Amino acid sequence: MRSSVLRVAFALAGLGLAACSPAAEKAEPAGADVPTPRNPFFGTWEVTHARIAPWWKGPGDDPVADPAFTRFTLQADKTTGPRLLTCDTPNFATNIVSPDGLFHGNLPSPAADAAALGFTSTEITTMSYSCASGGADISLDFPMLDEDQIMLGLDNVIYTFERTGR
């Protein structure tokens, strides 16, 4: 009897020591368990404005907005919307650019044109989107005006998009 009491006492003491000892370090998540940081560009966007780009000087007819660019959705694993933005394997990269780098450096007077377009800082967050699908490689840049507005320069038209469904 005495030995069984001692065994119980030692077992309880062992449990008490285990409870008081530092917890084992939890393993860091890896692979699919790693949380994806929120990309400020992810979401659904609708066109609010389209204007002729300030670098357009002709010749020829003034460029017009593509009616397909009305709404699109950017997600980590796919993009949907007009054909140009529909992709099952998109790649995204964000960067900070100055007005000189906006729209691939095409603004004739970068600081003045950027301000006229609504940019209020000389450090502009931009997302580069690319997709290789079939025989086509697409690469587009989306500068961010604010957390709910982005732009796209395409075919001498600058589109402004607003986030929907927050």
N, C-alpha and C positions, 0 to 999 in steps of 0.2 A: 504494500500500500504506500509505504513511504517513498519508494522509487517512482511510482506513478504520479505522486504529488510533485516530486522533484521534476519529472519530465514535463508536467503541465506548467510548472513555474518557469522552467527554462524556455519552454515554447512561448509563453507569454512575454518573457523578458526579450526573447529574440524578435518577436513581433513589435514590441515597443521600440527596440533599437532600430528596426527597419523603418518604422513610421517616423522616427526622429532623424534619420540620416538624410543627407541631401538627395533629392530625387534624381533619378537618372536623366541625363540630357535627352530631350526628345530629338529624334532625327529630323533634320530639315526636309521639307517636302521636296520631291524630285519629279522630273518628267511631267506627266499629266496632272500631278497633284500641286504643282507650283501655280499659285494664283496669277492670272494675267493682269497687269496693271491696266487701269482704265485709260483708254486712249481718248483724248478729248474730241477727236474727230469721229469716233464711232457714233452711229445713230442714223436717223432718217432726216434728209434734207430736202427742202422744196425751194424752187427758184422764186426769188422776190423781185429780181431786177436783172436786166441784160442791157449792156451798153456797148457801143463801139469802142474798141480799145484805143487809148490815146496814141499809140504808135502807128495806127492806121492812117496812111496818107494817100491811098489809091495806088495806082490807077484802077479803074473798074468801078463796078457797083459797090455801094457800101455793104459790108458784111451784115448778115441778119442772124438772129439767135436761132439755134436748132430747136424746133418744137419738142424734140424727144427729151431735152434736158429740163424736165419739170420737177422730177423727184427721183431720189436714189437713196439707198441704204448702204452704209459701210459697217461691216462687222469683221471681227478678227479672222473668221474662217471663210467668209464669202462676201461678195458685194452684189447688189441687185439694182436694177434701174434700166436706163437706156443701154443698148447693146455695148457701147464703148465701156460702160462701167459694170457689166455683168461678168463676174469671175468667181470660180470655185477655189482658186488658189492665189488670193491677193497677197501682195507684199506691201508693207507700210514702213516708212521711216519718217521721223519728225526731225526738224532742224529749226534753227533760228537764223533768219536772214535779215539783211538791212534792205531799205528801199531799193538800193542798187541791184539786189538779187531777185526782186519780185518779177514774176512773169518772165523768167529766163533772161533778165537784164534788159528787157525791151522798153521799159518806161523812158521816154525821151528826157524828162526832167524828174528823176527818181523821187526826190524828197517832196517836191510840189505835187507831182502826180499821185504819189502814195497818200498824201494828206487829202487831196481832192477825192480819192476813192474811199476815204474814211479811216485809214490807218492812223493811229494816234501815237505810235511808238516807232522808234528806229530799230527795235528788236521785234521781229514779226515771226510768230510760230507758224511753220509751214509743214504740211504733210505731203510727202511724195508717195504716190500710189503707183504700183506697177502690177501688171498681170501678163504672164506668158500663157496664151491659150491658143491651141492649134498652131497656125502659122503666124499669128499676130502677137506682137509685143506692144503693150500699151504702157505709157508712163505719163502721169499727170501730176501737177503740183497744186495744192489747195492752201493758199495762205489764209490765216484765221484773223478776221477783224476783231471778234470777241468770242466768248465761249458759245454763242448761239448763231454766229454768222461766219461763213467761209466764202471764198471766191474761187473762181476757176477762169483762167484765160485760155480760150480755145477758138481757133480759126478767126482771130482778130475780133472776138467778142469777149467781154468780161462779164461773167455771170456772178450774181450774188445769191447765195443760198442761206436759208434760215432753218435752224433745227426745229423739228416738229415732235410732238408727243413726248415731252420731257417727263 
